[in-house]
């Protein structure tokens, strides 16, 4: 009984760490992966660096996409597209 009471603070710390740090991070990663998989040709997107454009091509072999901007076409990795900013852009342009 004494051994359990010694490890209880560590167990409690791990549980709090899991529910406030690890679990939300895993959920966010899952949502971003789903967003990148659901990209379609013609979607308006914003990259994490702030580049605005429209998806022109998708390449599943190297997990990249070509984004058409006013300056031309640029190839990006799908992970470089910001989920939050792209969704915000698409939700405001629909209204």
HELIX and SHEET records of a PDB file:
HELIX    1   1 UNK A    2  UNK A   17  1                                  16    
HELIX    2   2 UNK A   18  UNK A   22  3                                   5    
HELIX    3   3 UNK A   23  UNK A   37  1                                  15    
HELIX    4   4 UNK A   78  UNK A   80  5                                   3    
HELIX    5   5 UNK A   83  UNK A   94  1                                  12    
SHEET    1   A 4 UNK A  44  UNK A  46  0                                        
SHEET    2   A 4 UNK A  52  UNK A  59 -1                                        
SHEET    3   A 4 UNK A  64  UNK A  69 -1                                        
SHEET    4   A 4 UNK A  72  UNK A  77 -1                                        
END                                                                             
